[in-house]
Every structure is written in structure tokens, then in C-alpha cells.
Amino acid sequence: MFERTMALRYVVTRGLRGMVRTPLVQLLCIGTIASCMLLLGTTLLVWTNIQAMHRDLGLDVPITVYLASGTDTAASAELVQRLSRMPEVEWVEHVSQEAARERLARGLGDERGSLAELDVSLLPETIDVSVVPDAPAAFVSELADHLRGELIVEEVADLGPWAAQAQSLIDALRWIASIIAGLVSIACTATVWTTVRLAVFARRDEVAILSLLGGTRRFVRGPFLFEGCLQGALGAGLAVALLAAGFELVRPTMVEGLSLLLAAGNIQFLSTMEAILLIIFGGVLGVLGSRGAVARHILLA
Amino acid sequence: MPIIEFLDVTKIHENPQLTRPALSNVSFALQPGEFSLVMGPTGAGKTTLLKLLLAMERPDTGTVRVAGRDIGRLKRDSIPYLRRDVAAVFQDVRLLLDVSPLDNVALALEVLGMRSRDVRKRAKQSLEDVGLPSDIDKPVHRLSGGERQRVAIARAIASEPAVILADEPTAMLDPMLARDILELLARVNRRGTTIVLATRDPHVARNVDATRLLMLRDGCLDDSEGLLGRADVDAEDPLVAYALDQSSIGLPNYGLPNYGLPNYPVGAVA
């Protein structure tokens, strides 16, 4: 245990010392990774905001059933159950008046204070119905017509083809984000691979000496893996910082220009968890790149 | 129990230009604390023998045992642990040239996972043991050849290995420095460390009080009687002359000039 702790300490200090020795190479590597991750972060940011917009505008709910005032809870629950049993229905959610108010507040973002005086009883009680992607095209309108005949239903809103088009846009963006993530992963891994390969060549004497002195595989390779991990994480961290700065710069213009389109006018930066995951992702790519380089170029006799 | 044992070892290098094995049916055993001299001309198989001892190569046939480990069956992950018991000193020193002697010696101890303060303490002690000031802070590339070789020996002894292998450690040094280094190795040996010194220089052999002579020629372990019986032996060859001078192979103390080194019993602590 103690030996492992000392070995870990050695790995960190030797890895940092190795990086300090070649500052220009490190800067280039981290800068390249940051550029790639910036592209990925931007795509992620656009995708999450469009998804949020899709949700806030209710485009993910092609059918909204407005229940008549004073509807019995048991009756609405029975309707929810009947809808849930339909194979074409993906999910059903009963939205109470309180939940409707919460949803409205979330959509208004910074303007949510204006709801303080709102009487919650004025908001309708609804049931949101989402259908599976491969449901027949006519299903939504047929279901809407059927629901209009229910006694407890006051009105049914049917988004029709809009919902399908919005879903197609989301799907396309998801594909684009996936492709960009794949390309970025390859680019970051290759960048770290090349940098670590250079480091291995520059320190090949040290590697040979460590091997002769009885350095274990982890001990010899560890500093390079740490170096790769740090390069990836720092690159991703830099990308997140640049993205945040850029977001704050363009945010006022975006909110002003797109407020009507967005209806709510509320665009969000990545959550803290998403930003941390992006940095961890960078670190993992760094480890993968450096692991490939050391496996290929450090051959211990 | 021998600390080093070769049993009918043959090693063939995959080089089409070589028409014979690098080592052929070599057998010998060294007891702990021996000072063994491996002699032979260039290409005789000295370095191959040392590489087998360090598990840098594996025997094709036969058995090599070092500090209780069978090199032929040693797992890859176990090699580092063997090398903590078997240190090596090379002609080209193999030090990190851009760092201080202390850092070089400390590296051998860091590998063992020692505490930082213990590492510094023992590294300083090792440098002092080889006659170098422990506070020397200039990088190794600014040291003389003799000083570098001393640093290499300090690094080798720092981890207190059971065996030290020295491959032509004096080849690039002038005679006075070479004698100092040999004296240093003899001193280390007197502490109980087994030394295997490979050289092609008979003058080196005359300056050490070895307990064992292993004479390699064309990959075979020769003895003086064997040499006498061979028609192709050149009696003028200094190596042959040296080997023939000895009373027999494998007996301790050949009556070599001692150059002032006290003749401690093998294994005694100086």
C-alpha cells in the first residue's frame, strides 16, 4: 500500500516534471485538444438548448388533453391508464395545476417573478401524451378525435406535423453531435498519442534506465499516462472556460434576437455536471491516447 | 546454494550473419559473495551472459538461475523484481546526464518505493561510499569519466542488491581511474555483494582479486587445460596468456598482484 502511494507520487511528480520540460509542445497539445473540445462543447450546447426548447414549447408532446374543470381524480387516473396501455403511446403524464405553474415558471426563466400573483386555479389541468417514433402518421389525429369524445375532456390540442418535424430536427442534431464527438475523440486521442510519443522518444534513456533499475511497467509508463490524462483534462477544461466566456458574450444578443422564436427566451449554459463530464471525457481521451503511445513505443525488455 | 547458476546454457541470436551460438553449453555456479571475472575477446559472449543474468534475454536451452529465480520461466511482470536484486554497471554508465548524481542515485531508490527523506539519506550515503561528495549539485554531464562511473556504482549499491554486474566498467577510463574503480568494486564485494565483472582487458584482470575466472571464447566456457589442448590457440594472445598463467579455473585467489587491496575473506564486511 505504502509502495503504491509512493509510486503514485512518483508518477505525478515525474509526469509534471516531464511536461514542464517541454512547455511549447504541451501548449500546442493542450491548445489543439481545447479547439477540438470547443467544437464538441458548442455542439453539445446547441443540442441541449434545442432539446430544452423542444421540451419547453411542448413539441415533445404531440397531444395535450385539457380536462374539464373539477374533473374527478379517479376519472383522470383511469384515462391516463387507458392511454398508457396503447402500444403507440410512448408515455403519458398527468399535469396538475401546480405542475403546470412550475413548468410555466421554468419556461419563463428570469421572468418567473411575474407569476407570483398568478392564481393557480386559472391554469388548466392537462394530460400530456407522447407517441412512439414509429407510430402510424394518422394515429395522432385519430387519437385526438377519439379523446374529444371523452366526458372529462374539455379540449384536445394536436400539434400534428410540427411535432414530427421538431423530432426530426432533434434526431438530426443528435446524429451530428455524435459524429462530431467521434471525430473529436479521434483527433484528441491522436494529438495526445503524438505528444506522448515525442515525450517517450525524448526520455527514452530515462525509460531504459528505469527498466534496468527494476521499475515496474506501471512505474515506467505511469508518468506518460498521467501526462496524457492531464493534457486531455486541461484541454477540455480550457474549452469549457472558452465556451463559457463565449456564451456570456453572445447570450444577450441571442436572448434578444431569438426571444420570439424561443417563446420563453431562456437559453442555458451547460450544467456543472455536464461541464465536469466534458473535462473527464477529455482526461479519458488523454489516457487512451497516451496508453496507445506507450504500448507502442515503450517496449520493456 | 549458488546465487548464480548456469546449467548447459545455449543462446542463439537471430542474426543470419552469426554462424555459431552466442553461448554454447555454458555451465558454472557462483556462490554468494564471490568476485567473478568473465573474460574473453569481443564477441565471445560476455555481454550475452550478462544480459541473461538481467533477464534482458532468455536462454534457448539450459537453465539460468539468479537469486533463486529461473530466468527462462520468469514472468514478464517479475523481471523488475529480479533487477532490484541484480544491479548493473555499464561501460557507458547509463545515467541521466542532465540531473545531479544525487538524483541519479535517488532514482534507484524511488523505484523501490522508499520514503523521500530515506531516499535522500541513503543516496547521499551511497555517494559518500564511492568517494563522491554527497552535495555535488552539478549535472552528471559535467563530471569526469571516473566520477560518472563512481555515480553508476553508487546507484548500483544504493539499493543493496545481492549481485552487481559490471560490463567493461573501466573500458573508457585511464589506468589510474580504472584501478580506482576496480578497488571500489572490490570494496563492495568485501561487504558481501557478489560481483560479476566482464572485461576483455587482461590488465583489468590483473588488478582485481577475483575468486573465479570464467574464460569465454566463441561462446564456450574455456579453461586453461582446454586451451592448452587446442591447436588453434595463439599463445601470444594476451587473454590466452593470462588464462594460461592461472593455476586452474574456478579456484579462489590466483595470486594476482593485489595493488594494496587488503585480502579480506570473501563475504566479509569491510
Interface residues (C-beta under 8 A of the other chain):
Chain A: F2 E3 R4 M6 A7 Y10 D205 E206 A208 I209 L210 S211 L212 L213 G214 G215 T216 R217 F219 L300 A301
Chain B: L54 A55 M56 R76 D77 I79 P80 Y81 L82 R83 R84 A87 A88 R94 L95 L96 L97 L107 A108 E110 V111 L112 G113 M114 R115 R155 S159
